[in-house]
Amino acid sequence: MKAIQNIGIAIFLVGLGIFAALPFIGSFQLDQSTFDEIATEKRIKSELFIEDIQQNVVGKEFSGMIDLSSNISKALDDANATHVKNKEYKKKIYTKSSEMASIIGKRSGTGYIANNKGIMWFLTFGLGIIGALMFIVPQVVTLGKKGIKNDGVYHQSSTGQGWIAWLVFFFLISFYMVLYFGSEYAVNWTYLVDPISESLSGNPAGHWFVYGFMYCVIMVVMAVRMYIKYRHNMYQMVRTTSVLFFQIVFAFLIPEIMVRLQMPYYDFKNAFPLDYDFFFQWNLKSLLDSGGIGLFILVWGVVLTVVIVPIMVYFFGKRWYCSWVCGCGGLAETLGDPYRQHSSKSLFSWKVERWLIHGVLVFAIVMTGMTLYSFFAETSTVLGIKTSSIQNTYSVYIGSIFAGVIGTGFYPIFGNRMWCRFGCPLAAYLGFVQRFKSRFRITTNGGQCISCGNCSTYCEQGIDVRAYAQKGENIVRSSCVGCGVCSAVCPRGVLKLENGPEEGRINPTEVLLGNDVDLMELVNKK
């Protein structure tokens, strides 16, 4: 079995290596007719940009995206600088240089990668999937009988913040930087999944389709690992199946099919304020212009946020969303599961968590208020502040860097719920309801606790679960996402996730010191 696993690792690394090399290789050659089509579609009126591209890009062959992108960026920046200087704002190109390079690169790809999409898919995604499964599936045997399997987790370089973990860290950070800030370098990746995208939406793949497809593939492969590791716990088996279903069907397939049916692209499970741009002007106008389906989506988004979310949290806690539905949580619970032990349990982290996550929630609410005022008042500013600047700030620093680059890239070193714990505004909203008005709690049987610390070690939200268990207190915390791993790794069955009456849900205990309290009075209260 070990030999099969080692071969699997080798195959996986080959596929990953080819995938990582694609942004730097490939052939690109733009012809005049293709450029004319792009200029017409993007309504480019800058003769300076058109002339520069015709002179320095059209008809020339580029090896790799780096040279092509630099030429396009220079042409766009130079043209815009001249137009701004001459106050020719109608000729200015508002498309970002990375986006323009991505559009031109996608339409001008030639050579082996662009012309052999199926083979390249197999050499990247195919080998990655086969290799990963060859390593994971034998764990049915190598892990032994059903039960807790975390032995040696801190002694392995991949899960103990060793050099392998740091390599994964840098790879994930680089991947998300390309995804959010260098989409032109993802062009070769889009060729791999073009046939899949065209079969679903009827359109060639963009870099976000690559991400969506890759997201689903990774979750499925790592879900196999979850099924094997936690096969002793039915809660984990069902929960893993649930997040897979909602990610693949609701977040990936349905939105793509809606586009094919000429409907707005929309994820019906994505609630505000996690879906922070739901109330942005462009989205509101798009929905209102889409007829009945657009109006339905608008009403559904409001009802989901204001009615469905708090009602579900009242009956089931925030776990119904964060651990059973949410795509961010789904990736954290599959790809991020090997790293959950790295979540900081310090008091300082808890203080930072409270201020940061609620700060993001306030930011999102204020931004949305400004956006709605601007929309209905038909103005671009509120109190002298441009609404677009606030939206861009949130999109870049929170929506991209925090949620994407940090939220996922930091898995191997800082734990798998960085975004959910410190930044997600929806998690903050759900946490308010769960803490003060919910039937959910984790009950503890203090008499059975042996203080092994497994529960606290593997709590991805940084909760010191053992402290509650030792005192026999129910765990009622805003940050708890109800993943149930604390219960799954407990060797004594001390912890249970339950929904019950609100009365008695919070049951703090007092530490008795000498004659500080009247024991009979305390007994009578019980």
N, C-alpha and C positions, 0 to 999 in steps of 0.2 A: 504493500500500500504506500509506503514511503517513497518507493521508486516512482510510482504513478504520480504522486504529489509533486515530486521534484521535476518530473517531465512537464507536468502541468504548469509549474512556475516558469519554466523555460519557454514554453509555448506562449504563455501570457505576456512575458517580457518582450518576446519578438513582436507580437501584435501591438503592444503598447509603444515599443520603440518606433515602429513604422508610423503609427498614428502621430506620435510626437514630432516626427521628422517632416510630416506633410506640409506644415506651414512654411518650410524653408525651401521646398523643391517644387517642381512642376514647370510647365511652359505656358506662356501667355502671349497672345498676339491679337491685337485689336484691329479690325478692319473698319473702313470708312462707313459702310452701311450700318454696321452694329452701333458705331458711335453716334451716327445720325439718329438712330432709334432711341438711344439713351438720352440724347439731348432733347428730343421731342417729348419723351415721357416725363423727364424731370423739368421741362419747361425752362431750359437754360437759355438765357438771353445775353450772356457775357461773351462777346466776340473775342475778348482777350483769352479767356479760358479755352474756347473752341479752337482758336488758332494755335495756342500752345500745345494742346493735346494732339492736334493734327500734325504738328511739326515734330514733336518729341516722343509720341506714343504710337499713333496710328501707323500700322505697317511694320513696326519693329517687334522683334521677338525678345521676350524677357524670361530669364531663367530664375524662377522664384518670385514671390510677391514683393520682396523687399525693394528691388529696383523699380518695379512698376508702381508700387505705392508711393515711393518717394517722388517720382515724376508727377504723379497725379496731385499729390499734396502740395507740391511746390507750385504747380500751375494754378490750383484753386486759391492758395493763399496769396500769390502774387496778383491774380486777377481781382480778388476781393479787396486787397489793400489799395489798388489803383481806383476801383469804383468808389470806395469809401472816401478816398482823398478828393475825388472829383464830385462827390455827393450824388453818385449815380446808383442810388439804393435799389432801384428796380432791376438793375443788372447784377446786383450782388447775389451770390449763390449761398443759400442758407443751409444746404446739405453739408454735414460734417465731412471733412476730408477722408476719414476712415470709412465712412459709409459710401462715399463716392468711389473710393478705391475698391471697396467690396463689390459694388454694382458693376463697375467696369471689369474687374477681375473675373467675376462670375461669368460674364458674357463673352470673355475673350480667352477662356481656358482651352488649351490644346494639349496634345501629347497623351501619354499612357494613362495618367490618372483620370483625366476627363473622359477618355474614350473607353475605359475598362472599369466601370463603376462597380460591377458585381465582383470582379476579382479583387479589387482594392477593398471592398467591404469585407470580404472573407479574410484578407490579410491583416485587417485591423480589428473590426468588431468581431468577426468570426473567430479568429485565433484567440482574442481576448476572452470571449465567452467560453470556448472549449477549454482553454488553459485554466481559467478560474474554476470551472466546474470539476476539472480533473483534480484540482487541489482540495476543493470543498467536499465533494461527495464521499471520498474515502473516509471522511471524519465519522461517518456512521459506524465504521469499524474502529478507527484509531482512538476515538473518544471513549469507547467502551459503552457500558450500559447507560441507560437514561439517568439524568441527574445533573447537578451543578458541575460545570466544566470550565473553571477559570484558573486552573493550576498553572503556575509559571507565567502569568500574564505580564508581570513586571520584569521578568527575566528575558523576555523576547524583545529583540531590537525593534520589531515592527509594532508592538503594542506597549512597549515600556519606554517610549520617548528616546529610543536609540537612533542610530544613523539611518536605518530604513525609514523610521517614522519621519525623520527630518527630510529625507528625500521625497516622501509622499507629500509632506507639507509644502515644499517648494514647487512640486509639480502641480498640486491643486491651486496654489496661489497663481502660478503662471497661466494655468488654463483659464481661470476666471478673469485674469487681467486681459487675456486675448478676447474672451467672450464679451466683456463689457466695454473695453477700450481699444481693441484692435481687431474688429470684426473682419477686416480685409485678410488677416492671416488665417482665418477659418474657412476661406473659400474652398480649398482642397477637401476639407472635411465635408462640406456641403455636397460635393459630388458623390460621396459614398452613399448618401441617403436620398439622393434625388429620386430614384425609382419609388421609394416608400412614400415620400412626400407627394409625388405626382399621383400615386394611387389613392391617397387619402383626400387631399385638398385640390388636386389638379394643378398645383403650382410647383416649380422647382424649390428645392430646400434652401432655406436661409440658415444663418448661424444659430438662430433660436430654435429652429426645428432640430438641428443637430443636438442641441442641448436637451431638448425635450425627449428625443429618442434615446439619447445616451442615459438620461436620468432614469427612464423606465427600464432600460437594459440592466443598469447597475443595481437598481432596486430588486429586480427579479433574481439576478444571480446571488446577491447578498441575502435575499429572502430565503434561498435554499439553505444557506448557512444558518439562518435563524431557525428554520424548521428542524435542522439537525441538532443544533446546540440546545434549543429549548423544547425538545420533543417531549420532555416530562411535564410540560406546563401548557395546558389547553388554552389558557388565556393568551399566551404569547403566540400560539399557532393561529388563532382566530384573528387576533389584532394585526398580525403581519399580513394575513390574507386581505383584511379590510383596507389597509393603506395601499396595498398593491392595486386592488380593484379601483379605488378612487383616483389614484394617480394615473393608471393606464387608461381607464375609461373616461373619467370626468376631466382630467387635466390634459390628456394627450389626444385621445381619439375623437371625442365629441367636438371639441373646438375646431379640429382640422376638418371634420366632416361638415360642420356648419359653414366653414369658408367655401367648401365645394358647392353647398346649397345657396351660396350668395347671402349668407347671414353673417352677423358680426362674430368675430372670434371671441369666445367667452368661456371661462371656466366656472361652471355653476356652483362649485364648492368653495370658491375663493371669496372670502368675506372681507368687507372693509373693517378696520383700517389696514389689514395686511395687503389687501388690494387697494393700495393708496391712491392710485390714479383713476379709480372708478368715477370720481366726481370732477375730474379734470375737464376743462372746457371741450377739448377735442373729443373726449369719450362721450360726453353728454350730447354733443352735436351729432356724433356718429350714431348713437342709439336712437335719438329722436328722428333722425333722417332715415332710419331703417324700418320704419313702419311698425306693425304690430309686434314683431319679435323683439325689436329694440325697446319698445315700451314695456314689454313683459320682462326683459332682462333688467331694466331700470327698476321696476317695481320689485322684482325678485331680490335684487341686490340690497334694497332698503329693508325689505321684510326679513331677509336672512340676517342682517346685522342687528336690527332693532328688536325683532320678535323671536326668531328661531334660535339664534345663538344663546341669549340669556335663558330661554325656557329649557333648552337642552342641557345647559350648564347646571341649572337648578336641579334637574333630575339625575344627571350622570356625571357632573363635574366637567372640567375643561378637557378631560381625557377623551371625550367623545370626538373632539375636533383635533386636538394636538397630537394624540397618539393613534387615532383610528381613521382620520380623514385627511389631515393636512399633508401636503407634499413635502414641505420642509421637514416636518416631523417624520415622515416616511423615510426620507433619505437619512436622517439622523439615526433612525432606529434600525436601518439595514447597513448601509455603508459605514455609519458612525458607531455601530455597536461595539466593535473591538476597542474603541477609544473612550468609552463612557467613564472609565475609572479615573480619567485625568481631570474631571470637572472639579474645580477648586471648592473646598468645603470651609474656607476661612471666613471669619467674621467680616473682614475687609471686603471680600468678594460679594458677600450678601448685601453690604451697605451700598457698594457700587451698583449692584444689580437693581436695587430698589429705586435709586435715583435715575439710573440710565434708562431702564425700560419704561418707567412712567414719564420720563422726559421725552422719549420718542413718541409716546402716545399723545402727550400734550402738543408736540410739534405737529403731528399728523392731524389732530383735530383743528388746531389754529389754521394750518395750511388749507384744510378743506373748507373751513369757514370763509377764508379769504377768497378761495376759488369760487364758491357758490355766490358770494356777494358780487364778485367780478362778472360772473356769468349772467346773473339776473339784472345787474345794474349796467351791463354792457360797458364796463371800464376795465382797464388793464392794471390799475393800481388801487391799493387800499392803504389809506393813511400815508400816501407818498411812497409806498413800497410796491415794486412790481411783483405781481402775483407769479409771473413766470420765473422770476429769479428764486422765489421761495420754493417753487415746484422743482426747479432744476437742482437746487441745493439738496433737497430731500432725495431726489432721484439718484443723484451721484453718490452722496456720502452715506445715505442710509439704505436706499433701495439697491445700490450696486456694491459699494465697498463693504458696508456692514453686513447686509444680508447675504451677499454672494461671496466676495473675496475672503472676508473674515469668518462669516457664518459657516461656510463649508471648508474653506482652506485651512482653518485652524483645528479641524477635527483631530489630527494625529498627535497634537501637542497639548491642546487646551480642552479637549473633550468635545463631545458631539452635539451639544446643545447651546453653543455660544450665542447664536442669533435668537433662539427660542427663549433663552434665559435672560439675556441682557438687552435685546433690542426689539423683539417682535411686539408691535403695538396691539395686535389682536390678542396675543398671549396676556398682555397687561390687562386688557379689557375683560377677558375671560377670568383672569385671576381675581379681579375685584368681585365678580359675581360669585365665584367659587368660595372665596374666603368668607363672605358675609351672608350669602343667601344660596345655599346649595345643600343637597341631601348626601353628597359624596364625602367620604372620609376613608382613611386607611386605619383600620382598628388594629390594636396591638395586644398581645398577651404577654405582659411583662414577666409573669412567672415562668414562662418557657424560654425567655431570652438568655443566651449564653454569652452575649457580648462579643461575638466573633467579628463583628464589624462589616460583614459582607454587604449588608443593606446600605450602609453609608458609603462604602467604597464604590459601589456601582450605581449610586444615585446620580444620574446625569444632570440633575438640577442643583446639585451641591447641598442637598438637605442632609443634616446629620440625623438620619433615620434612627440610628441606634439609641440616641439620647431619648427619643420618644418611646422606643420599645422598652428600654430599661425601666422607665417609670410607668409603663402601661397606659400612656396617653394616646388618644387618637391623633393622627397626623392630619392637620387641616392647614395647609399652606397655599398661598396664592400661586406659588411657582410650581407646585406639583402637577405634572402632566399625566399622572395615572398610568405610566408605562407598565407598572407592575413588576419590573425587574427586581425591585427590593424583595418582593414576595417570592419571586422565582428562585432567587439565590439563597433564601433563608433555609438553613438545614433543619429548623425546628417548627416551621409552619406558624411563626409568630405573627406574621403580617397578613392582613386580608383587605382587599379593596371592596368596599361595601357602599350601598346606597340605602339610607335609612332615614328615620325622622330627624328633623332639625334639633329637637330637644335632646340634650345630652351629647350632641355632636362634638362640642368643644369641652373637654374634660381635663383641665389642667390640674396637676397634683402639686402639693406643697411639700417642701423638704422640711422635716421637723427637727428643730435644734433646741434641746433642753426644754425649758418651760416657756418658750416663746409663744406657744399656742395652747389653748385649752383643748386637751384631747377629747373630752366628752362633748364639747361643743362641735368639734370637727366630726365626730362619729354621728352625732344627731343630724348634722347637715347631710350626711350620706344617706 
